[in-house]
Amino acid sequence: MFAIVPSVRVAGVDGIKGGWVAIVLEEGRFARDHLLRPVDADFAELNDALVVAIAIPIGFGPREAD
């Protein structure tokens, strides 16, 4: 008997001027990309991702920590 396992989707998100760029992988392979604007987007386009990882620089620029 085989169990049906849904495909695993993950997304990586990074900030850009005025918004976000997201890359979605499905089973470790490129599935799609998104340009999310404005910067306060709700990321609804990524609601099917099991994990959403957001890149946040630490100690970069004028801020001492994030």
C-alpha positions in Angstrom: 0.0 0.0 0.0 1.4 3.4 -1.0 0.6 6.6 0.8 0.0 9.6 -1.4 2.3 12.4 -0.2 1.5 15.9 -1.4 4.4 17.8 -3.1 6.4 20.0 -0.7 6.6 23.6 -1.6 8.9 26.1 0.0 9.6 29.8 -0.7 12.5 32.0 -0.2 11.8 35.8 0.1 14.2 38.7 0.0 13.4 42.4 0.1 13.8 44.7 -2.9 13.1 48.4 -3.3 9.4 48.8 -2.7 8.5 45.1 -2.2 9.7 41.6 -2.2 10.9 38.9 -4.6 10.0 35.3 -3.8 11.3 32.1 -5.4 9.2 28.9 -4.9 10.6 25.4 -5.0 8.6 22.3 -5.3 10.3 19.1 -4.4 13.6 21.0 -4.5 13.1 22.3 -8.0 12.2 25.8 -9.3 8.4 26.1 -9.6 7.8 29.8 -10.0 8.7 33.3 -8.9 6.7 36.2 -7.6 7.3 40.0 -7.4 5.3 41.1 -4.4 4.4 44.8 -4.1 4.0 46.9 -2.1 6.4 46.3 0.8 3.5 45.6 3.1 2.2 42.8 0.9 0.4 40.0 2.7 2.2 37.2 0.9 -1.1 35.5 -0.1 0.6 34.2 -3.2 2.7 32.0 -1.0 -0.1 30.4 1.0 0.5 27.0 -0.5 4.2 26.9 0.7 4.9 24.7 3.7 7.8 26.9 4.7 8.5 30.6 3.9 12.0 31.8 4.7 12.7 35.5 4.7 16.3 36.8 4.3 17.0 39.4 6.9 20.5 41.0 7.1 21.9 41.2 10.6 24.3 44.0 11.4 24.3 45.4 7.9 24.0 49.1 7.3 23.2 51.7 10.0 21.3 49.3 12.2 23.2 47.5 14.9 20.9 44.4 14.9 17.7 43.3 13.3 
